[in-house]
Amino acid sequence: MDLSDRQKNLLRAIIEKYIETADPVGSETIEKEAGLGVSPATIRNEMVKLTNLGYLKQLHTSAGRIPTSAGMKFYVDQLMEEKTLSLKDEVAIKEELSEAKDRFDQLLRHTTKALADQTHSLALASNENNDIYAAGMANILDMPEFYDIDITKTVLSMIDKVEMLRQVFDQLAAEEQIKILFGEELGVPYLEPCGFVVSRYTMPNHRGVIAIVGPSRLNYQVIIPTMRYFSQLLSGFTGI
């Protein structure tokens, strides 16, 4: 079933508010802040329809709604407008990576550090030997989703378990440059609230994957163009 323009605008408003706050979103909040020009009753009715269609879910009877992975995918594919990286950010990233352009292992260390700083998430990189580089572990501790120790422990333990990360990285098909994954798609306990953005790099002598790990409500408007830029920069290093 195709969504109406009003439903698309409502879904976008709910998801962007959820990305901002991590809290379930109620009809009153949308009515006050989204400027959709419809009554709270109409918003509630449309939220019920979006829930029945599988784009939203309600955790508690009296609570607002949050997006499902299907809702987030629809948002990324059809509703979201990517934000352009600022020239200042591009220069800072390029300088950070250029400091390590002579040694591949240092390059991946600098890459994960810069990627974690830029996205405020956990950043990972791997090479063709399945060596794992990671930075930004402390970033996820500030996010409400990771106040649950079991979730945090599962995510951090992935860094030491190549087979778990391969399960994520291998979801990126050969023809894809960027892949968004949600924890509930992986079937791993405690990863349901998590989101992953995976991209590949291809250099003359090296190839591998870079990834961001965070909550499912990652700011994809910024994360996706950032990942694309890092991938392009890495792929442009030819002398290592």
Protein Blocks (a to p, Z undefined) as FASTA:
>chain_A
ZZdfklmmmmmmmmmmmmmnopacdfklmmmmnonopafklmmmmmmmmmmnopaccfbf
klccdddfklmmmmmmmmpccddddfklmmmmmmmmmmmmmbmklmmmmmmmmmmmmnop
acddddfkopacdehklmmmmpmklmpmklmmmmmmmmmmmklmmmmmmmpcfkbmbdcd
dfklnopghilmpccdddddddfkbccdddddddfkbcfklmmmmmmmmmmmmmmpmkZZ
